Amino acid sequence: MVDALVARRPSLAHRLVERYGLRPDTDKYHIVGVGCVSSVPLLRLAAQALAADPLRQVLVVAAECSSGLLTAARADERTKIVGSALFADGCAAVLLSAGPGAGGPAVLATRVHQVPGSLDKVHIKVAGDESSMFMTRELPSIVDAQLGGATDSFLAQQGLRPAAIRHWLVHPGGPGILEAAQRSLGLTREQLSASWDVLAQHGNMGTATSLYVLDRTQQQHTPRPGDLGLMITVGPGITIGHMLLRW
């Protein structure tokens, strides 16, 4: 009944088409239930759509409402307080274009890597008037053990080594996640300064957070033409997303 009810409501994409008077034949795609890792598959899907029709532009909108999830969660108050301190509501948008005047970095390659045996480590449930959120305490140690190897493998597929990456855009899932990422990737806190700043000012906003990190990186570090950047996301699955960018 819930799924049928939700399906009959206009989606966010439908509302944007109506609000801004976009073309009636505008294609609309929705990715839900992927959590913090979803910015990589979202942008990959957008890049594929753009490659199929370079004359069009592709708008990616990432929106999360963690407060609604936590409000309906049947959990003790301590769990809700900790969750509210870490997670936040957020929305971000990015416009992809193949035109000569397009600014920002180009998407060169993407990949998602699911860590075997990790399905029960992070999960979010939304059903009717009940919701739940679970993140294992082992998550930072899993990131520490898995992220470096997965990243080296992805870069090797592109003929690159970590030293070639000028800008690191790691999803700030929490302090423990960023600290584990620094250890696993051999990076300093300064190299992840954009991620730490977004976490301190906004918290973990799910999908939108990585786009905030991208924006902060461009503001703080002013990438030069030819600079390579690597966006890294970690989400349910446990799934690690990689996106190679070039300014």
Solvent accessible surface area in square Angstrom, and as a share of the most:
residue,aa,sasa,rsa
1,M,188,0.84
2,V,73,0.42
3,D,119,0.61
4,A,47,0.37
5,L,78,0.39
6,V,84,0.48
7,A,82,0.64
8,R,171,0.62
9,R,144,0.53
10,P,79,0.50
11,S,31,0.20
12,L,87,0.43
13,A,23,0.18
14,H,89,0.40
15,R,137,0.50
16,L,40,0.20
17,V,27,0.15
18,E,144,0.65
19,R,170,0.62
20,Y,142,0.54
21,G,66,0.63
22,L,76,0.38
23,R,143,0.52
24,P,133,0.84
25,D,78,0.40
26,T,38,0.22
27,D,92,0.47
28,K,67,0.28
29,Y,130,0.49
30,H,101,0.45
31,I,53,0.27
32,V,130,0.75
33,G,82,0.79
34,V,44,0.25
35,G,19,0.18
36,C,21,0.13
37,V,2,0.01
38,S,5,0.03
39,S,1,0.01
40,V,0,0.00
41,P,24,0.15
42,L,27,0.14
43,L,8,0.04
44,R,72,0.26
45,L,57,0.28
46,A,4,0.03
47,A,29,0.22
48,Q,107,0.47
49,A,35,0.27
50,L,21,0.10
51,A,80,0.62
52,A,89,0.69
53,D,54,0.28
54,P,76,0.48
55,L,174,0.87
56,R,79,0.29
57,Q,111,0.49
58,V,29,0.17
59,L,89,0.44
60,V,9,0.05
61,V,42,0.24
62,A,2,0.02
63,A,57,0.44
64,E,55,0.25
65,C,87,0.52
66,S,13,0.08
67,S,56,0.36
68,G,38,0.37
69,L,25,0.12
70,L,15,0.08
71,T,105,0.61
72,A,39,0.30
73,A,11,0.08
74,R,177,0.64
75,A,44,0.34
76,D,91,0.47
77,E,119,0.54
78,R,194,0.71
79,T,65,0.38
80,K,46,0.19
81,I,116,0.59
82,V,91,0.52
83,G,9,0.09
84,S,69,0.45
85,A,88,0.68
86,L,41,0.21
87,F,24,0.10
88,A,30,0.23
89,D,70,0.36
90,G,14,0.14
91,C,74,0.44
92,A,17,0.13
93,A,65,0.50
94,V,37,0.22
95,L,99,0.49
96,L,21,0.10
97,S,34,0.22
98,A,59,0.46
99,G,33,0.31
100,P,152,0.96
101,G,76,0.73
102,A,52,0.40
103,G,71,0.68
104,G,47,0.46
105,P,30,0.19
106,A,49,0.38
107,V,46,0.26
108,L,71,0.36
109,A,21,0.16
110,T,28,0.16
111,R,48,0.17
112,V,58,0.33
113,H,58,0.26
114,Q,101,0.45
115,V,8,0.05
116,P,112,0.71
117,G,73,0.70
118,S,3,0.02
119,L,128,0.63
120,D,91,0.47
121,K,45,0.19
122,V,14,0.08
123,H,83,0.37
124,I,84,0.43
125,K,104,0.44
126,V,112,0.64
127,A,50,0.39
128,G,51,0.49
129,D,116,0.60
130,E,51,0.23
131,S,3,0.02
132,S,40,0.26
133,M,42,0.19
134,F,92,0.38
135,M,66,0.30
136,T,16,0.09
137,R,236,0.86
138,E,87,0.39
139,L,10,0.05
140,P,41,0.26
141,S,68,0.44
142,I,29,0.14
143,V,3,0.01
144,D,46,0.24
145,A,80,0.62
146,Q,66,0.29
147,L,0,0.00
148,G,12,0.11
149,G,51,0.49
150,A,8,0.06
151,T,1,0.00
152,D,71,0.37
153,S,50,0.32
154,F,1,0.00
155,L,0,0.00
156,A,67,0.52
157,Q,117,0.52
158,Q,65,0.29
159,G,68,0.65
160,L,44,0.22
161,R,186,0.68
162,P,49,0.31
163,A,102,0.79
164,A,44,0.34
165,I,12,0.06
166,R,163,0.60
167,H,13,0.06
168,W,13,0.04
169,L,2,0.01
170,V,1,0.01
171,H,2,0.01
172,P,0,0.00
173,G,7,0.07
174,G,4,0.04
175,P,70,0.44
176,G,28,0.27
177,I,11,0.05
178,L,0,0.00
179,E,76,0.34
180,A,0,0.00
181,A,1,0.00
182,Q,30,0.13
183,R,139,0.51
184,S,25,0.16
185,L,28,0.14
186,G,65,0.62
187,L,22,0.11
188,T,78,0.45
189,R,139,0.51
190,E,121,0.54
191,Q,83,0.37
192,L,0,0.00
193,S,20,0.13
194,A,3,0.02
195,S,0,0.00
196,W,25,0.09
197,D,42,0.22
198,V,0,0.00
199,L,20,0.10
200,A,89,0.69
201,Q,117,0.52
202,H,67,0.30
203,G,10,0.09
204,N,2,0.01
205,M,4,0.02
206,G,7,0.07
207,T,9,0.05
208,A,0,0.00
209,T,0,0.00
210,S,2,0.02
211,L,12,0.06
212,Y,60,0.23
213,V,1,0.00
214,L,20,0.10
215,D,71,0.37
216,R,36,0.13
217,T,2,0.01
218,Q,64,0.29
219,Q,121,0.54
220,Q,83,0.37
221,H,71,0.32
222,T,98,0.57
223,P,21,0.13
224,R,177,0.65
225,P,129,0.81
226,G,48,0.46
227,D,24,0.12
228,L,28,0.14
229,G,0,0.00
230,L,0,0.00
231,M,1,0.00
232,I,0,0.00
233,T,0,0.00
234,V,13,0.07
235,G,5,0.05
236,P,31,0.19
237,G,11,0.11
238,I,1,0.01
239,T,17,0.10
240,I,2,0.01
241,G,0,0.00
242,H,0,0.00
243,M,0,0.00
244,L,5,0.03
245,L,4,0.02
246,R,112,0.41
247,W,45,0.16
